[in-house]
């Protein structure tokens, strides 16, 4: 957890949302020993990827069964403090791509995301927060894509602009995906 704490402390927030969310993440990381696991039913860490092709002109998204929308890849930390490894593993599992690499090992974005209550594998999961850390990853867009049926029903490459249009979650489009695209345009190099 020390490496994650250090990475969050060193991360330079891009806007007020990131500054506030990072502050809460650091407080919870210091105060709650189970914050990396789903045992903490109020809030826990997750990792996501803005997964680009090698030219950085396309974004790979999955059609998420829970949210009924095209979205980034990602998942729960489940006790793992190396959130880059979590983001890479989830991207591979959810897309079928095996050759994924980090553009940088530095955090690309941070956000606290609300998750509505839902049923997963026959059990009710109460509403909670994902303390999400996002990484910029890239992959070869010629590699074969495969869905992960228990989580998504589609995997597809989009231009960054098309990704915004494909997502049906207004808050994610306005506050997260638009932010990620702007960071790309500003020449984020990690």
C-alpha positions as CSV (number, residue, x, y, z in Angstrom):
1,X,0.0,0.0,0.0
2,X,3.0,2.3,0.5
3,X,3.7,2.4,-3.3
4,X,0.1,3.2,-4.0
5,X,0.1,6.0,-1.4
6,X,3.4,7.4,-2.9
7,X,2.0,7.3,-6.4
8,X,-1.2,9.1,-5.3
9,X,0.8,11.7,-3.4
10,X,3.1,12.3,-6.4
11,X,0.1,12.5,-8.9
12,X,-0.5,16.1,-10.1
13,X,-4.3,16.6,-10.3
14,X,-5.6,17.9,-13.6
15,X,-8.6,19.7,-12.2
16,X,-10.7,20.3,-9.1
17,X,-12.5,17.0,-9.3
18,X,-9.1,15.1,-9.3
19,X,-7.7,17.2,-6.5
20,X,-10.7,16.5,-4.3
21,X,-11.0,12.8,-5.2
22,X,-7.3,12.3,-4.7
23,X,-7.5,13.9,-1.2
24,X,-10.4,11.5,-0.2
25,X,-8.5,8.5,-1.7
26,X,-5.4,9.3,0.4
27,X,-7.5,9.8,3.6
28,X,-9.2,6.4,3.1
29,X,-6.1,4.6,2.1
30,X,-4.4,5.8,5.4
31,X,-7.4,5.1,7.6
32,X,-9.1,1.9,6.3
33,X,-7.0,-1.3,6.2
34,X,-9.6,-3.1,4.0
35,X,-9.8,-0.3,1.3
36,X,-8.2,-2.5,-1.3
37,X,-10.8,-5.2,-1.0
38,X,-14.5,-5.6,-1.6
39,X,-14.8,-6.4,2.1
40,X,-15.1,-2.7,2.5
41,X,-18.7,-2.4,1.2
42,X,-18.7,1.4,1.3
43,X,-15.7,2.2,-0.9
44,X,-12.8,0.2,-2.4
45,X,-10.1,0.7,-5.0
46,X,-10.5,-0.2,-8.6
47,X,-8.3,0.4,-11.7
48,X,-9.2,1.3,-15.2
49,X,-7.5,1.8,-18.5
50,X,-7.9,4.2,-21.4
51,X,-6.7,1.6,-23.9
52,X,-5.3,3.1,-27.1
53,X,-3.9,1.7,-30.3
54,X,-0.2,2.3,-30.9
55,X,-0.9,5.5,-32.9
56,X,-3.1,6.8,-30.1
57,X,-5.9,7.5,-32.6
58,X,-8.4,4.9,-31.3
59,X,-9.7,3.8,-28.0
60,X,-10.8,0.2,-27.2
61,X,-14.0,0.0,-25.2
62,X,-16.2,-2.8,-24.0
63,X,-20.0,-2.9,-23.9
64,X,-20.5,-3.3,-20.1
65,X,-23.4,-5.6,-19.2
66,X,-24.1,-3.9,-15.8
67,X,-24.1,-0.3,-17.1
68,X,-25.6,-1.1,-20.6
69,X,-23.1,1.3,-22.1
70,X,-19.7,1.3,-23.9
71,X,-17.1,1.9,-21.3
72,X,-13.4,1.7,-20.5
73,X,-11.9,-1.5,-19.2
74,X,-11.2,-2.0,-15.5
75,X,-12.0,-3.8,-12.3
76,X,-11.5,-4.2,-8.6
77,X,-8.1,-4.2,-6.9
78,X,-9.2,-7.3,-4.8
79,X,-6.3,-6.8,-2.4
80,X,-3.7,-5.9,-5.0
81,X,-1.9,-2.6,-4.4
82,X,-0.2,-2.6,-7.8
83,X,-3.1,-0.9,-9.6
84,X,-1.3,-0.7,-12.9
85,X,-1.1,-4.5,-12.9
86,X,-4.8,-4.6,-12.1
87,X,-5.6,-2.3,-15.1
88,X,-3.4,-4.4,-17.4
89,X,-4.9,-7.7,-16.3
90,X,-8.5,-6.4,-16.5
91,X,-7.9,-4.9,-20.0
92,X,-6.6,-8.3,-21.2
93,X,-9.4,-10.3,-19.6
94,X,-12.2,-8.0,-20.9
95,X,-10.9,-7.6,-24.5
96,X,-9.0,-10.8,-25.3
97,X,-5.9,-8.8,-26.3
98,X,-2.8,-10.3,-24.8
99,X,-0.1,-7.8,-25.9
100,X,-0.9,-4.7,-23.8
101,X,1.7,-2.3,-22.5
102,X,1.6,0.8,-20.3
103,X,2.4,4.1,-22.0
104,X,3.7,5.1,-18.6
105,X,3.7,3.5,-15.2
106,X,2.4,6.8,-13.8
107,X,-1.2,7.4,-13.0
108,X,-3.1,9.0,-15.9
109,X,-6.3,10.0,-14.0
110,X,-8.1,9.6,-10.6
111,X,-11.8,9.6,-9.9
112,X,-14.3,8.5,-7.3
113,X,-17.2,6.7,-9.1
114,X,-20.6,5.8,-7.8
115,X,-21.8,2.3,-8.3
116,X,-25.6,1.7,-7.9
117,X,-26.8,-1.4,-6.1
118,X,-27.1,-4.4,-8.4
119,X,-27.2,-8.2,-8.5
120,X,-24.0,-10.0,-9.3
121,X,-23.7,-13.8,-9.5
122,X,-27.1,-14.1,-7.8
123,X,-26.3,-11.9,-4.8
124,X,-27.2,-8.3,-4.1
125,X,-24.3,-5.8,-4.0
126,X,-25.2,-2.5,-2.2
127,X,-24.4,0.9,-3.7
128,X,-20.8,1.9,-3.0
129,X,-17.9,3.9,-4.3
130,X,-15.0,2.9,-6.6
131,X,-11.8,4.8,-5.7
132,X,-10.6,4.5,-9.3
133,X,-7.1,5.0,-10.6
134,X,-6.8,5.1,-14.4
135,X,-3.7,4.2,-16.5
136,X,-2.9,4.9,-20.1
137,X,-2.3,1.6,-22.0
138,X,-1.8,0.7,-25.6
139,X,-2.3,-2.4,-27.7
140,X,-2.1,-3.6,-31.3
141,X,-5.5,-3.0,-32.8
142,X,-5.0,-5.8,-35.3
143,X,-5.1,-8.4,-32.5
144,X,-8.3,-10.5,-32.2
145,X,-10.9,-9.2,-29.8
146,X,-13.0,-11.4,-27.5
147,X,-15.9,-10.6,-25.2
148,X,-15.9,-11.7,-21.5
149,X,-19.6,-12.8,-21.4
150,X,-20.0,-12.5,-17.6
151,X,-19.0,-8.8,-17.9
152,X,-19.4,-7.5,-21.4
153,X,-21.2,-8.2,-24.7
154,X,-19.0,-6.3,-27.1
155,X,-15.5,-5.1,-27.6
156,X,-14.8,-2.4,-30.2
157,X,-12.3,0.3,-31.3
158,X,-13.5,3.9,-31.5
159,X,-12.0,7.2,-32.3
160,X,-11.7,9.3,-29.1
161,X,-14.7,11.3,-30.3
162,X,-16.7,8.2,-31.2
163,X,-16.0,6.9,-27.7
164,X,-17.9,9.9,-26.3
165,X,-20.8,9.3,-28.6
166,X,-21.0,5.6,-27.9
167,X,-21.2,5.9,-24.1
168,X,-24.7,6.3,-22.8
169,X,-23.7,7.4,-19.3
170,X,-23.8,11.2,-19.4
171,X,-21.7,11.7,-16.2
172,X,-18.9,9.5,-17.5
173,X,-18.9,11.3,-20.9
174,X,-18.9,14.8,-19.4
175,X,-16.6,14.3,-16.4
176,X,-14.3,11.3,-17.2
177,X,-14.0,10.4,-20.9
178,X,-13.9,14.0,-22.1
179,X,-11.2,14.7,-19.5
180,X,-9.1,11.7,-20.6
181,X,-9.4,12.8,-24.3
182,X,-8.3,16.3,-23.4
183,X,-5.3,14.9,-21.5
184,X,-4.3,13.0,-24.7
185,X,-4.6,16.1,-26.8
186,X,-2.4,18.0,-24.4
187,X,0.4,15.5,-25.1
188,X,0.4,13.5,-21.9
189,X,3.7,11.6,-21.9
190,X,3.6,10.1,-18.4
